[in-house]
Each structure stands twice: as C-alpha cells, then as structure tokens.
Amino acid sequence: MLQDQNEIIEKQNELLQELSKRLIEQDQRFAQRESELLSAIQTIQESQVLIATNSSKDVAKNQGRDEMLMQTIREVQEVKKMIAASKDKKWYEFWK
C-alpha cells in the first residue's frame, strides 16, 4: 500500500513537472508574441506619422498649385476682356 502511494505521488510529481514545463513554455511564447505585437504597433504608429506628414505636405502643395491656377485663370479672363473691348467698335467707327 505504501508502495502504491509512492507511485501515485511520483506520477503526480511527474505530471506537475510536465505542467510546470508547459506553463513556462507558454509564458515564453506569450512574451515573444507580446513583443512582436508591440513592435507591430510601433511600426504602425510610425507609418501613421509618416502618412500624416506626407498628407500635410500634399495639401500645402495642392493649395499653392490651386492659387497659381486661379491667378492664371483671372489673368486669362482679363486678357479676354481687353481683347473683346478692343474689337468692340462704336457704331460711328464702322468705316474704319
């Protein structure tokens, strides 16, 4: 009977050691996965900062381009008005 109890205790110890070993391995995998996730989060944050920076640069560049385009359109309209005014003859100048 004492022999049986010793065998049971020994098996329980082996099972506890195996369980302890598995828990340690699981903790290691968890720590590694956590490290990978933190690295991924950092990469995503860096990408977001880069995108925001590039986006603001693009907005500024487009705004400058839009202002130049509007100025050019105004100048073209002014030239068209001047051309139309020069072509517009008075009724008494029909013989010229």
C-alpha positions as CSV (number, residue, x, y, z in Angstrom):
1,M,0.0,0.0,0.0
2,L,2.8,2.4,0.8
3,Q,4.4,1.4,-2.5
4,D,1.2,2.3,-4.3
5,Q,1.1,5.7,-2.6
6,N,4.7,6.4,-3.5
7,E,4.0,5.5,-7.1
8,I,0.9,7.8,-7.2
9,I,3.0,10.6,-5.6
10,E,5.7,10.0,-8.1
11,K,3.3,10.2,-11.0
12,Q,1.8,13.3,-9.6
13,N,5.2,14.9,-9.3
14,E,6.0,14.0,-12.9
15,L,2.7,15.5,-14.0
16,L,3.3,18.6,-12.0
17,Q,6.8,18.9,-13.6
18,E,5.3,18.5,-17.1
19,L,2.6,21.0,-16.3
20,S,5.2,23.4,-14.9
21,K,7.3,23.0,-18.1
22,R,4.3,23.6,-20.3
23,L,3.4,26.7,-18.4
24,I,7.0,28.1,-18.7
25,E,6.9,27.4,-22.5
26,Q,3.5,29.1,-22.8
27,D,4.8,32.1,-20.8
28,Q,7.8,32.3,-23.2
29,R,5.6,32.1,-26.3
30,F,3.3,34.8,-24.8
31,A,6.2,37.1,-24.1
32,Q,7.5,36.6,-27.6
33,R,4.1,37.3,-29.1
34,E,3.6,40.4,-26.9
35,S,7.0,41.7,-28.1
36,E,6.0,41.1,-31.8
37,L,2.7,42.9,-31.2
38,L,4.4,45.9,-29.6
39,S,6.8,46.0,-32.5
40,A,3.9,45.9,-35.0
41,I,2.1,48.7,-33.1
42,Q,5.3,50.9,-33.1
43,T,5.6,50.3,-36.9
44,I,2.0,51.2,-37.4
45,Q,2.4,54.4,-35.4
46,E,5.5,55.4,-37.3
47,S,3.6,54.8,-40.6
48,Q,0.7,57.0,-39.4
49,V,3.1,59.8,-38.6
50,L,4.7,59.5,-42.0
51,I,1.4,59.4,-43.7
52,A,0.2,62.5,-41.8
53,T,3.4,64.4,-42.7
54,N,3.1,63.5,-46.4
55,S,-0.6,64.3,-46.4
56,S,0.0,67.8,-45.0
57,K,2.8,68.4,-47.5
58,D,0.5,67.3,-50.3
59,V,-2.3,69.6,-49.0
60,A,0.1,72.6,-48.9
61,K,1.5,71.8,-52.4
62,N,-2.0,71.5,-53.8
63,Q,-3.1,74.7,-52.2
64,G,-0.2,76.5,-53.8
65,R,-1.0,75.0,-57.2
66,D,-4.6,75.9,-56.8
67,E,-3.7,79.5,-56.0
68,M,-1.4,79.7,-59.1
69,L,-4.2,78.2,-61.3
70,M,-6.8,80.7,-60.1
71,Q,-4.4,83.6,-60.7
72,T,-3.7,82.3,-64.2
73,I,-7.5,82.0,-64.9
74,R,-8.0,85.6,-63.7
75,E,-5.3,86.8,-65.9
76,V,-6.7,85.0,-68.9
77,Q,-10.2,86.4,-68.2
78,E,-8.7,89.9,-68.0
79,V,-6.9,89.5,-71.3
80,K,-10.1,88.2,-72.9
81,K,-12.0,91.3,-71.7
82,M,-9.3,93.5,-73.1
83,I,-9.4,91.7,-76.5
84,A,-13.2,91.9,-76.6
85,A,-13.1,95.7,-75.7
86,S,-10.6,96.4,-78.5
87,K,-12.7,94.5,-81.0
88,D,-15.9,96.2,-79.9
89,K,-16.2,99.2,-82.3
90,K,-18.5,102.1,-81.8
91,W,-21.3,102.5,-84.4
92,Y,-19.8,105.7,-85.7
93,E,-16.5,103.9,-86.4
94,F,-18.0,101.4,-88.9
95,W,-15.9,102.8,-91.8
96,K,-12.6,102.2,-90.0
